[in-house]
Amino acid sequence: MRKYNTYKLGVLIYAFLFCVNAVSAQETKHSNPISSEKEILQIAKDKNLILKPLGVSDEEIAKTKSYQAKVKFDKEKSVWIITSEDYKTTNRGKCKKTNGCTIVRSKTVWIDDKTHKILKKKTSKKKLSNYE
């Protein structure tokens, strides 16, 4: 009789833990973002994480799509991904012999949807020759 009660208790504990695990797994995954795109962009602007081309006004940035930061939401990881770019030209080094070069800097920032913390930052730089 005692072995039967111990077995019954073990099965009940196992079933309870299985249900708790299933419920907690459902709570961590959510497909819809909590924050809005504007809110996330404002957080990135406040922390100076968005690149802006020199000499370009905010009105010009609002009108020109290529100057604006690109915002995506990753549903699986619940993370916002913001990518911004900055352009400038140069005639130094190997660029002297061509028609100059365009230097493209891009910055990608990952922001958590729930906590609004910066998870990761990545900056890259490319030099593109201007051939005619």
Secondary structure as UniProt FT lines:
FT   HELIX           2..28
FT   HELIX           37..46
FT   TURN            47..48
FT   TURN            54..55
FT   HELIX           58..63
FT   HELIX           65..67
FT   STRAND          70..74
FT   TURN            75..78
FT   STRAND          79..90
FT   HELIX           93..96
FT   TURN            97..99
FT   STRAND          101..112
FT   TURN            113..115
FT   STRAND          118..129
//
